[in-house]
């Protein structure tokens, strides 16, 4: 049985313009401001991990090493999401090269 992640409450100070922009984006994506912010933070972390070479490892077929590298950085909860994204990007790149 998968355990539920612990949820914390965080108060954040934002410039008014940024808050308004995030609200517009949340409305466009038909989600709450909270969900929009969480997804944007998650994508930011994924992009950072892509920069550390995990994408290269996945493209070389070294998924286990990519998992090890990601989890070693203390991001176990994101590892699965990241690897799915990396594999999708690698597949997309391979299909693009075949054309």
MARTORVO-917176 format. One record per atom (N, C-alpha, C): residue in one letter; x, y negated, z negated. Coordinates in steps of 0.001 Angstrom, whole numbers, plus 500000, padded with zeros to 6 digits. Each point is the difference from the previous one (the first is absolute). Last residue first. Example, Ala and Ser with C-alpha at 12.3 -4.5 7.8 and 13.67 -1.06 7.14 Angstrom:
<sites>
S512850502250492920/S500820498810499940/S499230498910499270/A500290505720500070/A499110498810500000/A500900498800500000/
</sites>
This chain:
<sites>
X512842489913538329/X499261499404501129/X500907499408501019/X501429501930495775/X499677501034500987/X499328499431501237/X501051497340496118/X501211500316500756/X499739501021501093/X496529498788496971/X500349498851500839/X501202500272500870/X498696503168496763/X499032499993501102/X500283498858500962/X502615500255496078/X500289501127500895/X499067500020501203/X499169496821496632/X501228499663500722/X500350501105500993/X496412500758497103/X499655498950500958/X501205499628500856/X500684502965496448/X499216500644501051/X499649498998501092/X502138498354496177/X500934500827500769/X499276500675501166/X497405497531496964/X500849499109500801/X500969500791500865/X497322502388496982/X499156499416501049/X500825499095500905/X502107501788496220/X499768501037500993/X499135499480501148/X500738497136496362/X501245500229500736/X499807501050501097/X496406499155497047/X500235498853500874/X501249500218500856/X499094503182496734/X498958500073501028/X500193498876501008/X502755499938496253/X500382501041500953/X498960500195501090/X499101496924496510/X501132499552500810/X500362501040501048/X496740501050496776/X499490498979500932/X501102499575500962/X501265502924496525/X499113500671500959/X499483499020501052/X502694498254496429/X500738500883500901/X499109500645501062/X498852497019496133/X499942499495501374/X500622500972501005/X499947500874495272/X498609499847500428/X499881499538501440/X504323500355497894/X499399501301500268/X498587499854500552/X504103496959499040/X498745499698500683/X499287501282500405/X504580499131497979/X498906499829499052/X498658499710500627/X504404501114502026/X499821498567499762/X498794499725499108/X501016504365501446/X501127499577499178/X499888498518499662/X496980501954503050/X499655500287498608/X501126499594499052/X500749499474504649/X498899499148499566/X499686500230498528/X503261502738502064/X500459498612499927/X498922499075499458/X498880504536500800/X500953499872498894/X500445498555499825/X497338501016503718/X499221500094498765/X500905499801498791/X502094500276504152/X499266498731499892/X499181499980498714/X502178503972501098/X500962498999499543/X499327498639499849/X497434503481501798/X500309500283498594/X500980498981499434/X498952499824504637/X498920499502499166/X500298500235498517/X502548500143504602/X500473500208498632/X499000499419499003/X500141499793504996/X499406501227499490/X500402500307498568/X501000496042502753/X500983501077500162/X499465501339499491/X497451496071499523/X500168500177501446/X501022501089500316/X499319498780495499/X498819500689500523/X500165500254501492/X503375497497497906/X500001501380499516/X498825500787500557/X500201495398500900/X501043500716500741/X500037501472499583/X497153497126497647/X499495500229501355/X501008500792500827/X501172498528495674/X499109501151499962/X499465500325501392/X502989496247498617/X500452501136500790/X499101501214499966/X499539495384498105/X501098500699499318/X500430501271500731/X496284497114501375/X501284499347500224/X501160500754499353/X495520501332499333/X500389500303501379/X501380499421500287/X497976498971495920/X500565501349500018/X500428500413501404/X497827495856499444/X501304499966499342/X500667501370500041/X495592499692501584/X500939499363500927/X501401499924499406/X496580501558497216/X500272500967501064/X501015499426500982/X498392497166496669/X500921500993499443/X500378501045501040/X496781496850501235/X501288499330499805/X501037500975499443/X495549501422500378/X500655499944501320/X501367499331499903/X497392500079496086/X500411501362500356/X500730500006501351/X498058495972498566/X501182500323499190/X500534501389500360/X496008498694502039/X501111499194500503/X501278500260499213/X496026502078498547/X500442500570501281/X501175499217500583/X497979498348496049/X500674501280499744/X500538500587501295/X497379496096500311/X501299499722499392/X500786501285499748/X495582500374501633/X500858499357501010/X501397499765499443/X496699501574497049/X500427501045500938/X500939499429501053/X498055496913496994/X500896500918499292/X500561501067500939/X496642497105501575/X501282499306499911/X501025500902499321/X496098502592502416/X500133499013498931/X501368499323500078/X497743501836504534/X500418500564498722/X500105498878498966/X499414500017505112/X498829500510499285/X500385500699498696/X502753497517503287/X500190501441499832/X498869500651499209/X500010495289500759/X500203500599501335/X500089501515499928/X499829497582495959/X498700499975500673/X500093500638501385/X503973499427497622/X499182501032499357/X498628500077500672/X502865496543501342/X500464501297500502/X499187501145499408/X499150495653498415/X499578500120501410/X500397501366500562/X501502498977495662/X498548500211500011/X499478500152501421/X504512498866499460/X499762501393499604/X498512500317499963/X501226495548500812/X500402500850501128/X499755501481499689/X499288496860496548/X498984499870501047/X500309500888501193/X503195499776496569/X498790500652499517/X498908499969501066/X503889497571500817/X500254501432500120/X498782500792499552/X499878495325499474/X499965500359501431/X500214501503500203/X500372498153495596/X498619500050500480/X499916500437501464/X504034501673496940/X499609498720500595/X498599500154500608/X501120503161495930/X500222499868501438/X499718498568500430/X500828503577495439/X499785498607500433/X500368499912501473/X498219504325496823/X500987499446500929/X499633498554500321/X499046504535496416/X499594498639500366/X501113499391500838/X498425505291498968/X501090499050500167/X499427498649500393/X498826505386498019/X499450498697500360/X501152499017500012/X500028505566500956/X500275498909499080/X499302498738500487/X499729505767500556/X499703498679500555/X500294498948498936/X501573505390501221/X499651499031498967/X499825498634500661/X499074504637502677/X501050499039499644/X499496499041498925/X498284505109500479/X499666498646500450/X501138499068499618/X500635505339501104/X499702499062498919/X499714498620500590/X499178505084502122/X500789498773500100/X499612499066498866/X499809505470500128/X499163498833500000/X500893498755500000/
</sites>
